[in-house]
Amino acid sequence: MIIVPVKDGENIERALKKFKRKFEKTGVLKELRSRQQFDKPSVKRRLKMERAIYVQQLRDAEE
């Protein structure tokens, strides 16, 4: 359960924004979407490898 402390006089939009950020960090929506379809283990490995290569290229470009 996500608890968002709201201070007195705090804007409701700001509290809602805090809630949304906490909700995204939990990864519930991402997990739900991943469970809606089945990916073969080979596809998961390939995607993981492609992402690792992409991240490595970004880090190399920074240097």
C-alpha positions in Angstrom: 0.0 0.0 0.0 1.4 3.4 -1.0 1.2 6.1 1.7 1.7 9.7 0.7 2.0 12.1 3.6 0.1 15.4 2.8 1.1 18.5 4.7 -1.5 21.1 5.8 -2.3 23.5 3.0 -0.5 21.4 0.4 -2.0 21.4 -3.1 -3.9 18.3 -4.1 -2.1 18.2 -7.5 1.3 18.1 -5.8 0.1 15.2 -3.6 -1.2 13.4 -6.6 2.1 13.9 -8.4 3.9 12.4 -5.4 1.6 9.4 -5.5 2.1 8.8 -9.2 5.9 8.9 -8.8 5.8 6.4 -5.9 3.5 4.2 -7.9 5.8 4.2 -10.9 8.8 3.3 -8.7 7.0 0.2 -7.4 6.9 -1.2 -11.0 3.4 -2.6 -10.6 2.2 -1.4 -14.0 5.4 -2.6 -15.7 4.9 -6.0 -14.1 1.2 -6.1 -15.2 2.1 -5.4 -18.8 4.8 -8.0 -18.9 2.4 -10.6 -17.6 -0.1 -9.9 -20.3 2.0 -11.6 -22.9 4.5 -14.4 -22.8 8.0 -13.9 -24.1 10.2 -16.8 -24.9 13.4 -17.0 -22.8 15.5 -16.6 -25.9 13.6 -13.4 -26.8 14.1 -12.1 -23.2 17.9 -12.8 -23.5 18.2 -11.1 -26.8 16.3 -8.0 -25.6 18.4 -7.9 -22.5 21.6 -8.1 -24.6 20.4 -5.3 -26.9 19.6 -3.1 -24.0 23.0 -3.7 -22.5 24.7 -2.8 -25.8 22.7 0.3 -26.1 23.5 1.5 -22.5 27.2 0.7 -23.1 27.2 2.8 -26.2 25.6 5.7 -24.3 28.2 5.5 -21.6 31.0 5.4 -24.2 29.6 8.4 -25.9 29.6 10.4 -22.6 33.3 9.8 -22.2 
